[in-house]
């Protein structure tokens, strides 16, 4: 029969660590919240312990959406993450957030060349514009139609070019509507 033989010093260290762990068992549950608030409970007074999920605002938005120009589909999950598939096959992910009661979705920044190619911008112009565009595109929505529609604005850039030369970048807003698939 095979036995594991440890050197005596490892056996002593193992027994010492076991003894110390028994002495250090806490009799309290301490919870520290993100804002720094600390709550301490005596373990012997806790009858039951569980984690309860409250209503998640993103769970009402979970699903596939469509409707904006150049976008094949957008999927929002209950964690507030989204994934957008462009018509040209390019895709990216990001996170949704709420600001002042509005749902915000934003393109990656700096804006990828592939994103601009979806809108038939020549590669050389897209590469040049990528270097000087100052902000990401952003959708700013309100939730309407019993959660079946996102309506609002898209803040984006508009490029003007002539042949192989970028002439101007203008930041504009336009209406945007997405509907649940």
N, C-alpha and C positions, 0 to 999 in steps of 0.2 A: 504494500500500500504506500503511495507516495505522499509525503508530508512536505509542506513548505517550511523550510528552516530559514528564519531570519536571524541576522546577527543580533546579539544581545542589546546593542545600543539602539537598533531600530525598534525592538520590542519595548524597551523602556520609553522611547519617544512616543510610540503609538499609544501605550497605556497612559502616559502623561497627557497627551492630547485628548483622549477619551475622558479622563477625569476632569480636565479643564472645561470641556464642552458641557459636561453634566452640571458643573458649578455655575456656568454662565447662562443656563437656560433662563430666558426672560419670562417674567410673569405678567408682562404688559404688551399690548398691541399698540404701536405708535404709528399714526398716519400723518404724513406731512403733505399738505396740498401745494399746488403750484404757486399759490400766492404767499406761501410761507406759514400759513396757519397750521398749528400742530394740535392733534387730538390724541389723548392717551386713554386707553381702556385697560382695566384689570382683566386678564384672561379668564380667571376663575369666575367672573361675573357674566361672561358672554355665553349665552345659551345657543345661539345659532349665528353663523357667519356666511354671507353670500354676496355676490356682486350683482347688482340689478342694472339692466340696461334701460335708460330712459329713452324718450322719443328722440330719435336722431333726425335732424332737419334734412340731411342728405338722403335718408332712406325713402323719403317721399319723392325724390328726384331720380332715384335709381332706375336705370333703363337706357334704352337707345333713343337718341334724338336726331332729327334732321331738319334741314331747311335753309341754312345759310349758304351763300354763294361759295362754290369751290369745295365744300365739305360733303363728303359722301355720307358720313355718319359720325356721331359722337356718342360715347357711352359714359354715363356718370354712375359711379358706384356709391354704396351707402357710406363709405369712408370719406367721401368728398373728393375722390380722385376721378379724373376724366381722361379719356383717350379719344383722340380725333383722328379719323381716317380721311385724308384729302382725296380728291378725284384722281390725282396723278399717282396715287399709291403711297405717298409719303404719309407717315403717321407720327404723332407725338403724344406724350402724356403730361399731365400737370395736375394741379390741385385746384379745387373750387374753393372759394371763400365768400363769406358774406361781409359786406362793408356797408354800413348805414342802411341796412335793409335790402340791399341789392346783391344779387348773385353775380360774382365775378369769375370769368375764365380768361386765362391769358396765354398767349403763344410763348414759346421759349425765347429767351433773349441772350445774346444777339440772335436776331431772326435768321433761321437757317435758309440757305440758298434754295433748298428743295421746296420750301414753303412758297417762295416767290415764283418758282418755276410753275407751280400749280396755276398761277394767274397769267401764264404766257409771257413772263418777263424774260428777255434774253439772258443767258447765263452770265455774260460779261457785265451787264448792267446790274444783275442781282448781286454779283460778287462785290461790285463797287458800292452799291447801295447798302449792303450789309455792314460795311465799315463805318457808315455815317448815320444810319438810322438811330435815333436817340431813345426809342422806347418800343416795347413789345406791343403787338395788337392786343386789344382787350374787348371782351364782350361784357356788357353791363345789363343785366336782365332783372325784370320783375317776373314773378311766377303768376300766371293767370290761367283761366279756363279750368279751374279745379285741378291744377297741377299738370295739365296736359299741354301747356304752351309756355314758352319763355319769350317775352317781348322786351325789347329795349334798343340799345345802341351798340354799335361796334365802333370802337376808336381804332383807326388804322392809318396807314400811310398810303399816299398816292404818289407814284413816280412819273416823271416826265422825262423822256429821253429822245434823242435824235440820232439815228444810225447807231454808232458805238459809244455815244457820250451821254452820261447822266446829266440832265439839265436842272432838275428840281425835285425836292422831296417835300410834300405837303402833308400835314397831319389833319385828318378829316374825321367826321362822325357821320354815320348813316344808320338808318333803321335796320334792325335785325329781328327775325322771328324764327324760333325753332319750335318744332312740334314733336311730341312723343310719337315714336313709331308704333 
